[in-house]
Amino acid sequence: MKQIRYISTAVAILFLAAAPLWSAESDDVMAQLDSADPAVQVRAIRSIGASKTSAASSKLLDLMENSSNTEVQASAAAALGAIGESENVLEALIRVAGKAESSRVRYASMLALANLRSDENAEQVDAVIGANTGDGMDALVRDLAQKLQTRFAK
């Protein structure tokens, strides 16, 4: 069952590369981030991530750290990774990748961190990734962390 959840997270991340279904600049899309329906929020988050609308970063940060829905949190992490780096985004992703109870959210935030990794933040990002390689971690999170370590060691 966990593999299905991770596959759906990976599909959500891949969806970010697709063309948005509607313009993320639209007030309607931004308003959908406040919907009570997590499915509506996820669609809006994916659209914003696909269009790399940085104006929504603060709202995405809030959803990633405070939503009670793990799909909303994971989608927000993926969108933030697609939008790009800012100091607040990097710090929040590091926090979430290090403490999230949901393996799905950890997985998405580690992928986002990998996307944002640069010479300036490599030490911080690598430390968080390394902390997710322990035996107590979910197998898929641990596998991703080990693969990212191998990738970045080259």
C-alpha positions in Angstrom: 0.0 0.0 0.0 2.9 2.4 0.8 4.3 1.9 -2.7 1.0 3.0 -4.2 1.2 6.2 -2.1 4.8 6.9 -3.2 3.9 6.2 -6.8 1.1 8.7 -6.6 3.5 11.2 -5.0 6.0 10.6 -7.8 3.2 11.0 -10.4 2.2 14.3 -8.7 5.8 15.5 -9.0 5.9 14.5 -12.6 2.6 16.3 -13.2 4.4 19.5 -12.2 6.3 19.3 -15.4 3.2 19.1 -17.4 1.4 22.2 -18.7 -1.0 23.7 -16.2 -4.7 23.2 -16.6 -5.4 26.8 -16.0 -3.4 29.9 -15.4 -1.8 29.9 -11.9 -1.9 33.7 -11.9 -5.6 33.5 -11.7 -7.2 34.7 -8.5 -9.4 31.6 -8.7 -6.5 29.2 -8.5 -5.0 31.1 -5.5 -8.4 31.1 -3.8 -8.6 27.3 -4.3 -5.6 27.0 -2.0 -8.0 27.9 0.8 -10.6 25.3 -0.1 -11.8 22.9 2.5 -11.5 20.1 -0.1 -8.0 18.7 -0.2 -8.5 17.5 -3.8 -9.2 21.1 -4.9 -6.1 22.3 -3.0 -3.9 19.7 -4.6 -5.1 20.6 -8.1 -4.4 24.3 -7.4 -1.0 23.4 -5.9 0.0 21.4 -8.9 -1.0 24.2 -11.3 1.0 26.7 -9.3 4.0 24.4 -9.3 3.8 23.7 -13.0 3.7 27.4 -13.7 6.4 28.2 -11.1 4.3 31.0 -9.6 6.6 32.3 -6.8 3.9 34.6 -5.6 2.2 31.6 -3.9 5.3 30.5 -2.1 4.3 31.8 1.3 0.9 30.0 1.1 2.5 26.8 -0.1 4.9 27.0 2.8 2.0 27.3 5.2 0.2 24.3 3.6 3.3 22.2 3.6 4.0 22.8 7.3 0.4 23.1 8.7 -2.1 21.1 6.6 -3.6 18.1 8.2 -3.7 16.3 4.8 -0.5 14.5 3.8 -1.3 14.8 0.0 -1.6 18.5 0.4 1.7 18.7 2.3 3.5 16.5 -0.2 2.2 18.4 -3.2 3.1 21.7 -1.6 6.7 20.4 -1.0 6.9 19.3 -4.6 5.6 22.6 -5.9 8.1 24.5 -3.8 10.9 22.4 -5.2 9.7 23.2 -8.7 9.3 26.9 -8.1 12.8 27.3 -6.9 14.9 28.4 -4.1 14.5 31.1 -1.6 15.9 31.1 1.9 12.5 30.5 3.6 11.7 27.6 1.2 15.0 25.9 1.7 14.8 26.2 5.5 11.2 24.9 5.6 12.0 22.0 3.4 14.9 21.1 5.6 12.7 21.2 8.6 10.0 19.1 7.0 12.4 16.5 5.5 13.9 16.1 9.0 10.8 15.9 11.1 7.6 15.1 9.1 5.8 12.1 10.5 4.5 11.1 7.1 6.9 9.2 5.0 5.2 10.6 1.9 5.8 14.2 3.0 9.5 13.3 3.8 9.9 11.7 0.4 8.4 14.7 -1.5 10.5 17.2 0.6 13.7 15.3 -0.1 13.0 15.4 -3.8 12.4 19.1 -3.6 15.6 19.6 -1.7 17.5 17.6 -4.3 16.1 19.9 -6.9 17.2 23.0 -4.9 20.6 21.7 -4.0 23.5 24.0 -4.9 27.1 24.6 -4.0 25.9 27.1 -1.4 23.5 24.8 0.5 25.0 21.4 -0.3 26.2 20.7 3.2 22.8 21.4 4.7 20.9 19.5 2.1 23.3 16.5 2.3 23.0 16.4 6.1 19.2 16.1 5.9 19.3 13.5 3.2 21.9 11.5 5.3 19.6 11.7 8.3 17.0 9.8 6.3 19.2 6.8 5.6 18.8 5.1 9.0 17.3 1.8 9.7 14.3 3.3 11.5 13.2 5.1 8.3 10.5 4.0 5.9 12.1 1.7 3.3 11.2 4.0 0.3 12.4 7.1 2.1 15.7 5.4 3.0 16.1 4.1 -0.5 15.6 7.6 -2.0 18.0 9.1 0.5 20.7 6.5 -0.3 20.2 7.1 -4.1 20.5 10.9 -3.6 23.6 10.4 -1.5 25.1 8.3 -4.3 24.1 10.9 -6.9 25.6 13.8 -5.0 28.8 12.0 -4.2 29.7 11.9 -7.8 
